[in-house]
Amino acid sequence: MNPTSNTVWIKSLAQQYGFDYCGIAKAQELTQDAKRLEDWLQKGFQGDMSYMENHFDLRVDPRKLVPGAQSVITFLKNYFPTNTEVPIKQDSQKINNDIPKIAKYAWGEDYHEVIRNQLHAFLDEMRQKIGKIEGRGFVDSAPVLERSWAQLSGAGWIGKNGNLIRPQAGSFFFIATLIVDIELAYDNPLPQDYCGTCTKCVDACPTQAILPNKTIQGNHCISYYTIELKKMEATLSNHSSLENWAFGCDICQDVCPWNRFSKAHQESHFKPLEGLLQLTKNEWMQMEETTFKARFKKSPLLRTKLKGMKRNIQWLMDHRL
């Protein structure tokens, strides 16, 4: 097997699958990331996300996830909305407080399922072309430090807001990882990050979840409050505003200057589900379980369930947000 020719073929195939970037890093233990993760956990920034504490050794060493692993392939898939959907600068959700805001990644079908299926097909084609390969694909659902591997593969840098930022492209990307036991040609990380002295994301976060030292207090993030947390009412007593967000949050990405380069996605599965962005708070509160499951059976909103959506929206209504 020729690592260079195989790498060229893999990156060409990634374009055919509609991925916006494909980079490769050598599988190894992430020593520095392990220290940062341990410190982050010790400070309790994971909050109720206890799964972040599990499988620490697997999370920092892909060779323990895939025995014999030699390469970590990173894929990026854009989800920034098209001009025919809801442009970021003319977002009706920002104008009409009667319509609760939903993070852009959750407008369409669940990216976990969409990209996971693509990774399975991708690995099958690799086996047909290259030969026997042991490998596993991951999409934000296993103990993998996706952003670290994306950075090592040359995809971009990790910004102050904790998101991977790609030069001249922004941060509205899903990250997928494919760990395989074959040697490939490896990319180089960017020589530096390009956030510079900008602190727009730090300043804009209404819950002060973003610390100046590139640390995210996960247990203070609006996404955490609206998706992960089960007892939001008590925890939010000190916060007067969620900026009308009912599921997730895009504030730190919307204010990032690098996202002025964001371009419309080309993935049909990420188009907004019919009527989602027009639902008012009252319509959400009146929705029945059977309607919710039928309308959003392929949506990331299933994660918080209708009960969670109603809880979040009731909080917004009680606080006139």
C-alpha positions in Angstrom: 0.0 0.0 0.0 1.3 3.4 -0.9 0.4 6.0 1.8 0.7 9.0 -0.5 -1.5 7.7 -3.3 -4.0 6.3 -0.9 -4.2 9.7 0.8 -4.8 11.5 -2.5 -7.6 9.0 -3.3 -9.2 9.4 0.1 -9.3 13.2 -0.1 -10.8 13.0 -3.6 -13.4 10.6 -2.3 -14.2 13.0 0.5 -15.0 15.7 -2.0 -17.4 13.3 -3.8 -19.2 12.7 -0.5 -19.7 16.4 0.0 -17.2 16.9 2.8 -15.8 20.4 2.9 -12.4 19.3 4.3 -10.5 16.2 4.8 -7.2 16.1 6.7 -5.2 13.3 8.3 -3.1 13.1 11.5 -0.9 10.4 12.9 -2.7 8.3 15.6 -1.0 9.0 18.9 -1.7 9.8 22.5 -2.8 13.4 23.0 -0.7 14.2 26.0 -1.3 17.9 26.3 -5.0 17.5 25.6 -5.1 14.9 28.4 -3.7 17.4 30.9 -6.2 20.1 29.8 -9.1 17.7 29.9 -8.2 16.5 33.4 -7.9 20.1 34.6 -11.2 21.0 33.0 -13.0 18.0 34.7 -11.4 18.8 38.1 -12.9 22.3 37.9 -16.3 20.8 37.4 -16.9 22.6 34.1 -18.7 19.5 32.7 -21.6 20.0 35.1 -24.1 17.3 34.8 -22.4 15.9 31.6 -21.0 13.0 33.5 -20.3 11.1 30.3 -17.3 13.5 29.8 -15.7 11.8 32.7 -16.0 8.3 31.3 -13.4 6.5 29.2 -10.7 9.1 29.8 -7.9 6.8 28.4 -9.9 6.1 25.2 -10.6 9.8 24.8 -7.0 10.8 24.7 -5.5 7.8 22.7 -7.3 6.6 19.5 -5.1 3.5 19.5 -7.2 2.2 22.4 -10.4 2.8 20.5 -9.1 1.1 17.4 -6.3 -1.4 18.1 -3.5 -0.9 15.7 -4.7 2.5 14.7 -2.2 4.5 12.7 -4.2 7.4 11.2 -7.0 9.7 12.2 -9.0 11.2 9.3 -11.0 14.3 10.0 -13.9 15.4 7.9 -15.7 18.7 8.0 -19.3 19.3 6.8 -20.7 22.8 6.5 -24.2 23.5 7.9 -24.4 27.2 7.4 -27.9 28.1 6.1 -28.5 29.0 2.5 -29.8 32.4 1.3 -33.2 30.7 0.6 -33.5 29.7 4.3 -32.9 32.2 7.0 -29.8 34.4 6.4 -27.8 35.1 9.6 -28.1 38.9 9.3 -31.8 38.8 8.7 -32.7 36.1 11.1 -36.4 36.5 11.9 -35.8 34.7 15.2 -33.7 37.6 16.3 -36.4 40.1 15.5 -39.5 38.3 16.7 -39.2 37.3 20.4 -42.4 35.4 20.1 -40.5 32.8 18.1 -37.9 30.9 20.2 -34.4 30.6 18.8 -32.9 27.2 17.8 -29.2 26.7 17.0 -28.6 26.4 13.3 -27.1 22.9 13.6 -30.6 21.6 14.7 -32.6 23.1 11.9 -32.4 20.1 9.7 -32.1 16.3 10.2 -29.9 14.9 12.9 -26.3 15.3 11.8 -25.3 12.3 13.8 -27.3 10.0 11.6 -26.6 11.8 8.3 -22.9 11.8 8.7 -22.6 8.4 10.4 -24.2 6.8 7.4 -21.8 8.6 5.1 -18.8 7.4 7.1 -19.9 3.8 7.0 -20.2 4.0 3.2 -16.9 5.8 3.0 -15.1 3.1 5.0 -16.7 0.4 2.8 -15.3 2.1 -0.3 -11.9 2.4 1.3 -11.9 -1.3 1.9 -12.9 -2.0 -1.7 -10.1 0.2 -3.0 -7.3 -0.3 -0.6 -8.0 -3.7 1.0 -8.5 -5.0 4.5 -8.9 -2.0 6.9 -9.9 -2.0 10.6 -11.5 1.3 11.4 -14.3 3.1 13.2 -16.2 6.3 12.4 -17.3 8.8 15.0 -19.6 11.8 14.9 -19.8 13.5 18.3 -21.0 10.4 20.0 -17.9 8.6 21.4 -14.9 9.4 23.5 -13.0 11.2 20.7 -11.5 14.7 21.0 -12.7 15.7 17.5 -11.6 19.3 17.6 -8.1 18.4 18.7 -7.7 15.9 15.8 -9.2 18.5 13.4 -6.6 21.0 14.5 -3.8 18.4 14.2 -5.0 17.6 10.6 -4.6 21.2 9.5 -8.4 22.0 9.4 -8.1 25.1 11.5 -7.5 26.4 15.0 -9.5 26.2 18.2 -10.9 29.7 18.9 -11.5 31.4 22.2 -15.1 30.2 22.0 -14.0 26.5 21.9 -15.0 26.0 18.3 -12.8 24.9 15.5 -12.3 27.9 13.1 -11.3 27.4 9.5 -9.4 30.2 7.7 -11.6 32.0 5.2 -14.5 29.7 6.1 -15.6 30.1 9.7 -16.8 27.6 12.2 -20.2 26.4 11.1 -19.0 22.9 10.5 -19.8 19.4 11.9 -16.6 17.4 12.6 -16.5 13.7 11.9 -13.6 11.4 12.6 -12.5 8.1 11.0 -9.8 6.1 12.8 -8.1 3.5 10.7 -5.2 1.0 11.0 -3.3 2.0 7.9 -0.5 4.5 7.4 -1.3 7.6 5.3 0.4 10.9 4.5 -0.1 13.3 7.3 -1.1 17.0 7.2 0.5 19.7 9.3 -1.4 21.8 11.8 -1.6 25.6 11.2 1.4 27.4 12.7 -0.8 29.6 14.9 -4.4 30.6 15.7 -5.8 33.7 14.2 -8.1 35.0 16.9 -5.5 37.5 17.9 -6.7 40.1 20.4 -10.4 39.7 19.4 -12.7 39.0 22.4 -16.1 39.4 20.7 -17.2 35.9 21.6 -16.1 36.4 25.2 -17.9 39.7 25.5 -21.1 38.6 23.8 -21.8 35.5 25.9 -24.7 36.4 28.2 -23.8 33.7 30.8 -20.1 34.4 30.9 -19.4 30.8 29.8 -16.3 31.8 27.8 -13.2 32.6 29.9 -10.4 34.8 28.4 -7.9 31.9 28.6 -9.7 29.8 26.0 -11.5 27.8 28.6 -15.3 27.1 28.3 -17.3 26.7 31.4 -19.6 24.0 29.9 -21.9 24.2 32.9 -22.6 27.8 32.2 -23.3 27.6 28.4 -26.8 28.2 27.1 -26.5 25.0 25.1 -25.9 23.2 28.4 -28.8 24.8 30.1 -31.3 24.1 27.3 -30.1 20.6 26.3 -28.1 18.9 28.9 -29.3 20.2 32.2 -32.3 18.6 33.9 -32.9 21.1 36.7 -32.6 24.4 34.8 -34.8 26.5 37.0 -32.5 26.4 40.1 -29.3 26.7 38.2 -30.5 29.7 36.1 -31.6 31.8 39.1 -28.6 34.1 38.7 -29.1 34.6 35.0 -31.7 37.0 33.8 -31.4 36.2 30.1 -31.0 33.3 27.7 -31.4 35.7 24.7 -34.6 33.8 23.7 -32.7 30.6 23.0 -34.8 27.4 23.5 -32.4 24.9 22.0 -28.7 25.4 21.8 -27.0 28.8 21.1 -25.1 30.4 18.2 -24.1 33.7 19.9 -20.4 33.1 20.0 -20.4 32.0 16.4 -22.7 34.7 15.1 -20.4 37.4 16.5 -17.1 35.8 15.3 -15.6 37.9 12.5 -14.3 34.8 10.8 -17.9 33.7 10.1 -18.3 36.5 7.7 -16.7 34.1 5.3 -19.3 31.4 5.9 -20.9 30.0 2.7 -24.2 28.2 2.2 -24.1 24.4 2.8 -24.9 21.9 0.0 -26.3 19.1 2.1 -30.0 18.6 1.5 -30.5 16.8 4.8 -29.6 20.1 6.7 -32.4 22.1 5.2 -34.7 23.4 7.9 -37.5 21.0 8.7 -40.9 22.4 7.5 -42.3 25.0 9.7 -39.7 24.7 12.4 -38.5 28.3 12.3 -42.0 29.7 12.3 -43.3 28.0 15.4 -44.3 30.5 18.1 -43.8 29.9 21.8 -47.6 29.3 22.2 -47.6 26.8 19.4 -44.7 24.9 21.1 -46.6 24.9 24.4 -49.7 23.6 22.8 -48.0 20.8 20.8 -48.9 17.2 21.7 -46.3 14.4 22.0 -47.6 12.5 19.0 -47.3 15.7 16.8 -43.8 16.4 18.1 -42.5 12.8 17.4 -44.1 12.8 13.9 -42.7 16.2 12.9 -39.2 15.9 14.5 -38.5 12.2 14.3 -35.3 12.9 12.4 -34.4 16.1 14.3 -31.7 16.7 16.9 -34.6 18.2 19.0 -35.5 14.7 20.0 -32.5 14.9 22.4 -34.3 17.3 24.7 -37.7 15.9 23.9 -40.9 17.9 23.9 -40.9 18.0 27.7 -37.5 19.7 27.5 -38.6 22.2 24.8 -41.6 23.1 26.8 -39.6 23.6 29.9 -37.2 25.9 28.2 -39.9 27.9 26.5 -41.9 28.2 29.7 -38.8 29.7 31.3 -38.4 32.2 28.5 -42.1 33.1 28.8 -41.9 33.5 32.5 -38.9 35.8 32.1 -40.5 37.6 29.2 -37.7 36.6 26.8 
